[in-house]
Each structure stands twice: as C-alpha cells, then as structure tokens.
Amino acid sequence: MDEQVQVSFMRKTALVLLGGVTCFSSVAAADVLGLGANVSYWDSDLTGTARQGGDSVNVDNDLDLDSDSNANLTAIFEHPVPLLPNVRLNYTAIEQSGRGELGAGGYDNLPADAEVNSDLDLDQLDLTMYYEVLDNWVNLDAGLTVRKMDGELTIRDVARLSPVSKTEIDAVVPMLYAAARFDLPLTGLSVGVEGNGVSYGGDSIVDGAGYAQYDLSVLRLRAGYRQMNIDYEDGDEALDIELGGPFISAGVDF
C-alpha cells in the first residue's frame, strides 16, 4: 500500500471523527480519574491465504499453521477533563507455526509438493483515543484507533536450507473504535462488545470481541470470543487471513 495514501487517509479519518465527537465531548468525559490494566490469553484458529506475485498458499490446509501463544496487554487512562479524550493502549502478539506440504503449484520460490515449516509472527500496537458517551449501567465509548502492524510469514523447505519465502506486513492503519457494556445491577456481572474496523483502498481490518465480565473490588475478570479479519495488500505481497477463538483475561480497574 502506498505510504502517502495511508497518511492522507489517516488524516481525513481523524478529522472527520474528531469533528463529530467534539460535539458531545463536553458531556462525555469520565466522572472521576480512572486507571486500568489487564493481560489476556487468546486461543485462536487461523484460516485464509497468503500471496506472492501470482502464487498463493492456504495457511491452514497447506501450511497447517496453529497457535503457539497469542498474548494481549491493555492499559487504560480515563479522566474528567472535558474535550480531551481518554486513552487506551493495547498490544497483541500473535505467534503461529506449523509443518505442512505445498500444493502442486508450489509457492513463491519453493517447489511443488515441498514439505515446509512455517511461522507467522504478527505484532499489533494500538493507540485509542475515545470519549465516554454513556457512563452508568449502560456504558458506551466511541473514538479513533491508530494501529501499528508488523508481521512476517516465513516458509522454509524442510529438505533444503534455502530457498526461504517471506511475506511481510508493515503498516500504520487508522480505525474507528466503539465499545458497549451493560452492567447487571448489584451482581458485579456485565456483558459487552468492543471493536475496531476500517476498509479502504481494497484493504480492510475488522477486530471485534464479545465478552462476559465480573468485577470484584479492583479485580476484573473477563472471558469471551475475539475475531480478527485482515485483508492487506502491498505490491506483490498480500495476506487475507482470519483469526478467531475464545480468550480469558485478568486485570485491575481503579
């Protein structure tokens, strides 16, 4: 993807979103100062394809990629200052590996029917600026996320040390952010959904989750399901993949 197109789209998206949220931001600030952090484990399955030039490979059927560990860290800062957005930082590290066999067409510079070892490493760092539209037993947030993605799919022929195929992701992507949570009074229980998404220039990213939550004093526990779809193209390289599965998390909320 052309870097100038990315920057231009990011600026336009930010201006449109911030112009809209400013209209209600004076009543959308948090009532008190708040801090929170959590760590989660995501057990995801991977499907989809990778492409190099005219060659494509199925990451599930051909490469047999499977989850090693998908870790997620989140930190939140909320404040009562009007106009200024709240801040959410989120880091997701995805690691998938597998041993499979290429099809009759081969892939990139790897021969047909080759037995291969494969690794997918994908790091995502999100900076989210958002406002609290509602803050009672119904909680509603809206804002803008800027996501930095760094990833690489490496495929190696088991029978030979070389050649090695690499498909890379390196992008900064602006996305819309929204979250809603419904508290069950006097129980400490709640249910919610949250997500980021954008689609432009033939590329798209959708990252959403639904969950159940339990709060006990400052302790916060969550369990739910997360789904992420990435359709990204840069020149001759492309990834069109889906990751989905259950997650659990534990954290604190002050």
N, C-alpha and C positions, 0 to 999 in steps of 0.2 A: 504494500500500500504506500502511495506517495506521502512523504512526511509533511509536505506543505498542505495537502488535502486534510490530513489528520489535524494539524494545528488550526486550520481555518474552521473546520467543523467543530472542534473543541471550543473555540472562542464563540461561535454562533450559538452553540448549545448552552454554554454558560450564561450568555447574555439573555437569552430567552427565558431560561429557568429562573435566574436571579431577578429578572424583571417581574416575573409572576409572583414569586414567593415574597418579594418585598412588600407587596400589597397587604399581606396578612402577618408579616413577621413581627410587628409590634405587639400582637396578641398571641404569638406562637412561641415565645421564649419559655424556658423551663421556669418553674416556680422557685426552685432552690438550686444551689450548686450540687452537681452530681458527678460521680466518678464510677466507672465500672470496668471490669476486665474478665475475660474468660478464655479457656482453652478447650478445643473440641477435637474429636476424632471422627473422621468421615470415612465410612466403608463403602466406597463407590465402585460401580462397574463401568467399564469403558467400551463404547461402540463407536463406529464411524470409519473414516478413511483419511489417508494422507496421500499427497500427490507431489511428484517431482516431474516437471515437464509434462510429457504425455503418459507417464506411468502412475498408477495408483495402487494402493495396498490397503487391505482391510485390517484395521488394528486389532480387531477381535478374532476373526476367523483365521487370518493368515499369520499374524504375529502372536496371537494368544496372550496379549497384554493383560496383566492382572494387578490389582492394587497391592503395593507393599505397605505404604503408610501415607495418609493424607491428613496433615496436621493443619489446624486453623487457630490463629490467635486474634483476639479482638480487644480493643481498648476504646472507651467512650468517655467524652468530656461534655457535660451539659452545664449551662449557666443561665442566670436570669436576665442577662443584658439584652435589651431589645435590639433588633436589626442584625446583630451578629449571630451567625449560625452556630449550632452545636457541631462537634467534631467527632468522627468515628474513624478509627484506623483498623484495618483488617488485613491480615496476612494469611495466605493459603499456600501450602507447599504440597504439590501432587507428585507422587512417585509411582510409576507403573513399570513393570518389567515382565518379560515372557520369552518363551522359546517356541518358535513355530516354523512353518515352511511356506515359502513363497509359491505363488501360482505359476502357471506355465509361461506367463509373460515376464516374470522377474520383476524387479523394481529398481529404478534409478540405474546404478552401475552394478547391481547384484544379479547373478544369473538366475534363470528359471529353475524352479523346484529346489532352490537352495534352502538348507536348514539354517535358521538365523536366530541370534539372540538380539533382543530389542529392549530399549529403555526409553521411557518418556519422563522427562523432568520438566515441570511447569510451576513457576513461582508467580504469585499474584500479590501485589501490594495495592490496597485501596485507601484513598483518602476521600471520605464522605463528609460533605457539609450539608446539614439538614436543619429544618425547623420543626418544632412540635406544633402540629395543627390542633390536636386534641390531647389532653393530659388528664384523664380521670379514669373511670372504669373502662372507657374506650380510649385507646392510645393510637394516634395517627401521626406519622412522620413523613416528610417529603423533602427531597433535596437533590443534590448532584454528587456523583461519584467520579473520581478520576482514577482509573486502574492502570498500573504499570505491569505488563505481562512480559516475562522472559521464559522461554521454553525451548526444548530441543528433543526431537525424536531421533534416536540413534539406532541403526540397524546394522548388525555385523554378521558376516558369513561365518558360520561355525567352522567350516572346513579350511578357511584361509584367514590370515590376519588382516588382509585387505582384499577388496575394497570395503569401505565403510560409507554408508549413506546417512546424511544428516538433513533433517527438515527442521527449520528454526522459526520461532515466533519472537519478535522484539517490537513491542508496540505500546503506546500510551493512548488509552481509549476513554473518552467521556461517556458516562451513562446516567440515566435517570434512576433515582433511588426512591423507594417507597416502603413503608413498614406499617403494619397494623397489628394491635394486640388487644384482646378482650379479656379483662380480669373477671374471675368468678369471686364475688364479694365474700370476705371472711374465710376463705379457704386457702389462700396463698397460691392457688392454681390459676393458670391463664393459658390461652391458646393464641397463636399468632402466625402471621406470614410476613415475609420480607423479601425484597429482591432488587436487582439492578438489571437494566437492559438498554440496548441500543441496536439500531440497524441502519446502515448507510453504506453506500458505495459497493454493494454486493456482499459486505461483511456483516456479521451480526454476533452479538453476545447476549445471552439471557442466563441469569444466575439467580435462582429463587429457592426459598425454603419455607416449609410449614412445620410448626412445632407445638409441643405442649411444654409448659414451664411451671416450675414450683419454686417459690421463694420462701426461705426460712431465715428470718432476720436478714443478715447481709449475704447469706449464701444463695446462689441462684443455680438451679439445675435445669437442663433442657434435653429433650430428645425429640427427634423429628426426621424429616426427609429432605435432602437437598438435591437439586437438579441443575446442571450447568450445560449449556449448549454453546459451542464455539465454532463459528464458520469464518475462517480467516484466510486471506489470500495475499501473498506478497510476491509479485512476479511469477516465476515458475513454481513456487512453493505454496502449498495450501494444506490446511488442516480443517476437517469438518468432523467434529467429534462431539459425543455426548457422554457426560459422567453423571451418574445418579445412584443414590443409595442412602441408607439411614446414617444418622450422626447422633452423638451424645456430647454434652458439654457441661462443664462445671466452672463457676466463677463467683465473683463478688460484685455487689452493687451497693454503693454508698449514697 
